[in-house]
Amino acid sequence: MMTAGFEEFDIGPPGGRLHVLRWGAPEPERPAALLSHGTGFCAAVWHDVAVALADEFVVYAWDRRGHGASHAPADAYHLADFAEDAVVICEELDVRNALAVGHSAGATDLLIAAARRPERLACVLAIEPTAMNPFEPPDPAPGHDERPLADRVTGAVRRRTAFDDIAAVVDRYRGRGIYASWPEHLLRLYVEHGFGGRADGSVEIRCRPEHERIMLNHIFSVMDGTYRGDRRGNPLRELTRLSCPVTVATNAQSEPVYHHMAAAAMALLPHATRVEFPGTGHTVAQESPGEVSSAVRSFWSHRST
């Protein structure tokens, strides 16, 4: 299905379907760019960056599990689960030597995927990745919130989930919090793809609170420096074997915890470079998509230098 300049389709195994958006037509000589969103959002929030890149790349973004129109398991929201979905994206789309751009936890997905499938991803631009150094003692960020983890998670997911219609959601979010600097069309795309209809005609958020609670338990554990992974281990350990070019980006107006985690990622990636976007907060790809797309092009053109 073609919507708003992109095509939509599903890939992946039954019970694990991932909803993908594509800008631009695949061509033999055209490189692929993979865009992975952060927790609570959906693929459509990359729209302006994707449009800017689509003259050079075939651009793919997907709803991460538990978000948008992708599958939403009852549990299975560890970092390794999301990273495996990124591997599925690479293999199902059969991309090789692709450009990868991720935001927040979505950046971590791509870093781990690049370590696991180096032939698939040529380079990774990681914008404020969710990271810690698993080889060091716990190292909470400056200004660390010392409340119990359960209390912090409960506070983070305490928000309204259902509205009369899409317009009511847009009205609620417009000019508030992280959405204050978003252009209207991106806010609407997020709401249209991040919310789904109910039988009574109302709409509700697709990133369900019970799933987001599990995601945030893991993310806050990373922020605290206490994440242990699952029975498969801590996938952040795998970043030390990542060999492709990596740039870790931060945003000047983001909270200190994001800069702290970026420093942790750099400690695991000794050959990575560091950049900062001035004058923006955590959602830089929506606040300043032109700056992000320009940085992506520069990173791609200098990836082997």
Protein Blocks (a to p, Z undefined) as FASTA:
>chain_A
ZZehiacddedjehiaccdddedjadfklccddddddehiafklmmmmmmmmmmmpccdd
dddehiajbccdfblpbfklmmmmmmmmmmmnopghiacddehjlmmmmmmmmmmmmmlp
mbdcdehiadddfkbccdddehiafbdfklmmmmmmgccfbdfblmlmmmmmgopajllm
pcfklmmmmmmmmpccdfkopacdfbdfklmmmmmmmmmmmmnopagbimnopfklmmmm
pcbdcdddddfkbcfklmmmmmmmmmmmmmbccdddehiafklmlmmmmlmmmmmmmmmm
mmmZZ
